[in-house]
């Protein structure tokens, strides 16, 4: 879990979302949580979900909201356990 969180933080360039949460779990093909990712067998799906709020630096300049909710998932198949 800590390795996945480190990769996410690196991909985000050291920037964090307000209230950022990272969830990793076994999932069905639609990304619905079905249990611990540690128990996923080869060929089963694992989902990584990142949620939080993005705050633009100058929202008024672009007529943007002061905060934007972010919720994204990536579903992939486990290669082994």
C-alpha positions as protocol buffer text, in pm:
chain_id: "A"
residue {
  index: 1
  type: UNK
  ca { x: 0 y: 0 z: 0 }
}
residue {
  index: 2
  type: UNK
  ca { x: 277 y: 245 z: 87 }
}
residue {
  index: 3
  type: UNK
  ca { x: 451 y: 173 z: -246 }
}
residue {
  index: 4
  type: UNK
  ca { x: 132 y: 258 z: -439 }
}
residue {
  index: 5
  type: UNK
  ca { x: 83 y: 577 z: -238 }
}
residue {
  index: 6
  type: UNK
  ca { x: 445 y: 679 z: -307 }
}
residue {
  index: 7
  type: UNK
  ca { x: 395 y: 627 z: -683 }
}
residue {
  index: 8
  type: UNK
  ca { x: 75 y: 836 z: -675 }
}
residue {
  index: 9
  type: UNK
  ca { x: 249 y: 1118 z: -488 }
}
residue {
  index: 10
  type: UNK
  ca { x: 539 y: 1109 z: -737 }
}
residue {
  index: 11
  type: UNK
  ca { x: 299 y: 1118 z: -1034 }
}
residue {
  index: 12
  type: UNK
  ca { x: 127 y: 1422 z: -882 }
}
residue {
  index: 13
  type: UNK
  ca { x: 457 y: 1610 z: -871 }
}
residue {
  index: 14
  type: UNK
  ca { x: 450 y: 1652 z: -494 }
}
residue {
  index: 15
  type: UNK
  ca { x: 114 y: 1832 z: -506 }
}
residue {
  index: 16
  type: UNK
  ca { x: -164 y: 1706 z: -283 }
}
residue {
  index: 17
  type: UNK
  ca { x: -540 y: 1742 z: -297 }
}
residue {
  index: 18
  type: UNK
  ca { x: -714 y: 1890 z: 7 }
}
residue {
  index: 19
  type: UNK
  ca { x: -842 y: 1598 z: 211 }
}
residue {
  index: 20
  type: UNK
  ca { x: -666 y: 1353 z: -22 }
}
residue {
  index: 21
  type: UNK
  ca { x: -743 y: 986 z: 37 }
}
residue {
  index: 22
  type: UNK
  ca { x: -597 y: 688 z: -148 }
}
residue {
  index: 23
  type: UNK
  ca { x: -788 y: 358 z: -136 }
}
residue {
  index: 24
  type: UNK
  ca { x: -660 y: 28 z: -273 }
}
residue {
  index: 25
  type: UNK
  ca { x: -894 y: -272 z: -282 }
}
residue {
  index: 26
  type: UNK
  ca { x: -999 y: -585 z: -470 }
}
residue {
  index: 27
  type: UNK
  ca { x: -1270 y: -488 z: -717 }
}
residue {
  index: 28
  type: UNK
  ca { x: -1511 y: -622 z: -973 }
}
residue {
  index: 29
  type: UNK
  ca { x: -1465 y: -511 z: -1335 }
}
residue {
  index: 30
  type: UNK
  ca { x: -1659 y: -188 z: -1265 }
}
residue {
  index: 31
  type: UNK
  ca { x: -1436 y: -82 z: -975 }
}
residue {
  index: 32
  type: UNK
  ca { x: -1675 y: -171 z: -693 }
}
residue {
  index: 33
  type: UNK
  ca { x: -1502 y: -266 z: -367 }
}
residue {
  index: 34
  type: UNK
  ca { x: -1522 y: -640 z: -293 }
}
residue {
  index: 35
  type: UNK
  ca { x: -1255 y: -671 z: -23 }
}
residue {
  index: 36
  type: UNK
  ca { x: -888 y: -645 z: 60 }
}
residue {
  index: 37
  type: UNK
  ca { x: -650 y: -614 z: -234 }
}
residue {
  index: 38
  type: UNK
  ca { x: -402 y: -839 z: -50 }
}
residue {
  index: 39
  type: UNK
  ca { x: -633 y: -1134 z: -119 }
}
residue {
  index: 40
  type: UNK
  ca { x: -666 y: -1072 z: -495 }
}
residue {
  index: 41
  type: UNK
  ca { x: -565 y: -1378 z: -697 }
}
residue {
  index: 42
  type: UNK
  ca { x: -403 y: -1372 z: -1042 }
}
residue {
  index: 43
  type: UNK
  ca { x: -654 y: -1240 z: -1296 }
}
residue {
  index: 44
  type: UNK
  ca { x: -876 y: -1069 z: -1039 }
}
residue {
  index: 45
  type: UNK
  ca { x: -917 y: -692 z: -1042 }
}
residue {
  index: 46
  type: UNK
  ca { x: -747 y: -443 z: -809 }
}
residue {
  index: 47
  type: UNK
  ca { x: -862 y: -81 z: -790 }
}
residue {
  index: 48
  type: UNK
  ca { x: -673 y: 232 z: -684 }
}
residue {
  index: 49
  type: UNK
  ca { x: -898 y: 526 z: -601 }
}
residue {
  index: 50
  type: UNK
  ca { x: -782 y: 882 z: -528 }
}
residue {
  index: 51
  type: UNK
  ca { x: -1026 y: 1139 z: -387 }
}
residue {
  index: 52
  type: UNK
  ca { x: -996 y: 1494 z: -261 }
}
residue {
  index: 53
  type: UNK
  ca { x: -1047 y: 1858 z: -358 }
}
residue {
  index: 54
  type: UNK
  ca { x: -833 y: 2059 z: -598 }
}
residue {
  index: 55
  type: UNK
  ca { x: -793 y: 2429 z: -521 }
}
residue {
  index: 56
  type: UNK
  ca { x: -691 y: 2639 z: -825 }
}
residue {
  index: 57
  type: UNK
  ca { x: -424 y: 2904 z: -762 }
}
residue {
  index: 58
  type: UNK
  ca { x: -619 y: 3191 z: -921 }
}
residue {
  index: 59
  type: UNK
  ca { x: -978 y: 3071 z: -968 }
}
residue {
  index: 60
  type: UNK
  ca { x: -1126 y: 3418 z: -1020 }
}
residue {
  index: 61
  type: UNK
  ca { x: -900 y: 3487 z: -1319 }
}
residue {
  index: 62
  type: UNK
  ca { x: -1045 y: 3191 z: -1510 }
}
residue {
  index: 63
  type: UNK
  ca { x: -1392 y: 3219 z: -1353 }
}
residue {
  index: 64
  type: UNK
  ca { x: -1349 y: 2881 z: -1190 }
}
residue {
  index: 65
  type: UNK
  ca { x: -1494 y: 2755 z: -863 }
}
residue {
  index: 66
  type: UNK
  ca { x: -1269 y: 2792 z: -559 }
}
residue {
  index: 67
  type: UNK
  ca { x: -1260 y: 2414 z: -512 }
}
residue {
  index: 68
  type: UNK
  ca { x: -1310 y: 2121 z: -752 }
}
residue {
  index: 69
  type: UNK
  ca { x: -1398 y: 1772 z: -625 }
}
residue {
  index: 70
  type: UNK
  ca { x: -1172 y: 1499 z: -767 }
}
residue {
  index: 71
  type: UNK
  ca { x: -1256 y: 1129 z: -754 }
}
residue {
  index: 72
  type: UNK
  ca { x: -1078 y: 894 z: -991 }
}
residue {
  index: 73
  type: UNK
  ca { x: -1028 y: 517 z: -1013 }
}
residue {
  index: 74
  type: UNK
  ca { x: -792 y: 290 z: -1201 }
}
residue {
  index: 75
  type: UNK
  ca { x: -887 y: -79 z: -1226 }
}
residue {
  index: 76
  type: UNK
  ca { x: -630 y: -337 z: -1333 }
}
residue {
  index: 77
  type: UNK
  ca { x: -591 y: -714 z: -1320 }
}
residue {
  index: 78
  type: UNK
  ca { x: -359 y: -869 z: -1064 }
}
residue {
  index: 79
  type: UNK
  ca { x: -70 y: -1056 z: -1226 }
}
residue {
  index: 80
  type: UNK
  ca { x: 7 y: -1262 z: -916 }
}
residue {
  index: 81
  type: UNK
  ca { x: -40 y: -1277 z: -542 }
}
